[in-house]
């Protein structure tokens, strides 16, 4: 049995085709997940994509003490649950809890990771907590071409433990994706959106994550001015709780249900995002994208260098780029870049299965 621990929305989308292929060739799969107060995004996405899972543990929130407590409790719950099965290996996007349990139970660990540092160089002072607590435990690790091998070697891995793939992560689920405007209209019908106006989609930074030092206010400060200046629909995709967003931005639409968000990203006239995955999705769907993230990762730098995204670090910059980029699509650039990358599910399957005795 192969164990997947899916604790972020990205991990659900990334591993869905890999799980499907493993099942197709007869491998037994077990999926664990987590949720928590005001954090149901992962569980909702698993249900939306009809992936069977077992919930073990909770998201600890934004306070370090609560994070540690939730992590320790989740490790205990995972240990007791996984011990009931004959698990061949763990596969995950550097899940700290699952790595600790697998290491303690002598289960081989396969980590995927595209963001070991909050930086696009090799400055190890900016190594993310998840990377420090997981990568050194890896049996093997998969990483995209934009992240240098040197980083993984400095985490204590040997060269033959590192497997590189030639694409940016969201392409694994975007390569066969076809935007559907009719789906979008139906999914958003209750909001009475005027589709004759431009659509600006907004996503907050993961400010409760351990690798984000603080919540930067300039995105929130800029939204009322963007609303005042531009006659556009502003749609906010909440990362955590949504009630405060509704109160603070009564002029905006705050999505309350889980939809196949790629249809919205593809038909948006502008995407403003403080994270990584949706920023990349918007970029490769040709939608002009502004990153308000507090740092630039390796794949962020790749998207910026290739003209798919700009980075704003102040309210003034965000307002400038919003007006400049609204409606200026990057479809051809995105298509050309995607055509130069190759997603090979069989490459992952072959190397995952290779570690079994």
C-alpha positions, 0 to 999 in steps of 0.5 A: 500500500502506498500512503499519500498525505495531502494537506494543501490544495496543491497536493490534491491537484498535483497527486490526483493523476499520479494516484489515478495511474497507480490505482490503474496498475493495481497499487493500493492507495491510502490518502490521509488529510487534515482540516480545522476551524476555518480551514476546510479547503483541502477536504472540500477539494478532495470531495470535489475531485472524488478522492477517497481519504481519511481525515487525521488531525487538524490545521493548527492556525496562525499561532506557533504554539497552536501549530506545534500542539496540532502537529504533535497531536496529528503525528500521534493520530497518524502513527496509530492509524498508519501502523494498522497497514502494510505501507510500502512508502509515503508520498507527499509534498513535504508534509512534516507530520507524515515525514516524522511518522514515516521516518519513525516507522521506517517507511521509505519517504518520497518527497516532492518540493518546488519551494525549499527556500523563500528565495530564488538564490541558494541563501540557506538562511531562507530555508523554509521550516517544512524543508528543514524538517522533511528533505533530510529524511527523504529516501528520494526527492522530486524537484522541478528544473527551476530549483538547483540541485545544490539546495537539495545536496546541502540538505544532506541528500546524495545526487542519486536521490534527486530526480528532476522533472521538466515542468512547473508543478501546476502543468500536471493538472493544466496540460489537459484542462479546457476552460469552460465559460458556461461552467463558470457562469453556472457555478457563479450564478448566485452572485449575479455577476455582470460578465460584460465588466472585467473580472479581477480575481484576488487571493490572499497570501498564506499568512498563517503558514509558518514560512510567512513572517507577517500579514502584509496590509497593502493588498487589503489597503489597495482593494477599495482604491482598485474598486473605486478606479476600475469598473470591474468585478472583484472576486476574492477566493478566501484562503481561510475564513471568509466572514471578515472579507465580506465585512471589509470588502462589501463591494467584492464577491467572496466565493463561499463554495469550492468550484473548479477554480481554473475556469475562473482563473482562465476567464479573469482579466487580471489575477492578484495573488499572494500565494504560489499555486494559483499565481502559477495557474493564472500565468499558464492560463494566459491571465495577467498576474500580479504577485503580492507574495512577501518573497520571490521563489525559484518558480516565481522568478521563472514566471517573472523572467518569462513575462507571465507575472510581475511582483508588487511589494507596495500599494502604489506598485499594485495600483500601477500594475493593476491599471497597466495589466488589466485585460492584457492577456499572455495566451501566446507566451503561456502556450509557447512555454507550456509546449516546451515542457513535458509532463510525464506521469510514467517518470514519477510512477517508475521511480516511486515503484523503484524504491520498493524491495 
